[in-house]
């Protein structure tokens, strides 16, 4: 049985300018112990969806089931108890600035009625798990962004949740700190078998930590499945846009000389992903030798997709070349994932 099931969920808000359909007929299934990504551009409906998952926002239609039980069937008291099993961390940390690190982690334990000695003992254990034992007496203003998020993670773990919802939890952090926080979440997932749902607009986050992903666009699920499969062969326009933005932001540009560039400019652009088997052959060199025409490598890099290195390139063919389809088939026959790029990725 899936731990989280979302069935035909919709959410409509009424504003002074009319109604806004934030979510439209969302259906998802998240397995126990999975790290599941929900990604989309700004306004896609990600944060509304995550708030519906713990009923901080009540859906207009549809159901959210946790271990087979619909949250809509719960009384207010039952819902409060259920939320203890659903931890949440946010982009802006939401720490109590007048309280020490230790007291911040103790806070949810006090709410549950734990005595101070018991709460402080558990809080110290959690701070050790997140690597902040030496900061227990510090205050949030004395911490870096990454340290604040570690405190927030420790606080979210205080109630021993079965599910951890992360709403843009790394968006305010630099890349190095983001990587360390994602490593911590992976360790927590493995150590405690907590199901983690990552809400993000960064494909790099999904690539590094998630096994499955749902891509939202305009309040709807544009595409969902294994991260590795969507990275190799994105089908929807939303998935292609997110992957190409990720590609353009990470990779150094590589331009040919002026003569070669002017000859190739405006030719068809494709994205290829190397598999383990195709990485051993000089495929691009052999492609050029076989078809006897230049291919421009606009960008090239290696990406970490769920712990597996994936080679990725953006290629451009000669304008009006009659060999484009045959060249794409040549690449496909050698085990590469091949997809079209509608817009030039160079800035």
Secondary structure, 3 states (H helix, E strand, C coil): CCCEEEEEEEEEEEECCEEEEEEEEEEEEECCCCEEEEECCCCCCHHHHHHHHCCCCCCCEEEEEECCEEHHHCCHHHHHHHHCCEEEEECCCCCCCCCEHHHHHHHHHHHCCCCHHHHHHHHHHHHHHCCCHHHCCCEHHHCCHHHHHHHHHHHHHCCCCCEEEEECCCCCCCHHHHHHHHHHHHHHHHHHCCEEEEEECCHHHHHHHCCEEEEEECCEEEEEEEHHHHHHCCCCHHHHHHHHHHHHHHCCECCCCHHHHHHHCCCCEEEEEECCCHHHCCHHHHHHHHHCCCCEEEEEEEEEECCEEEEEEEEECCCCCCCHHHHHHHHHHCCCEEEEECCCCCC
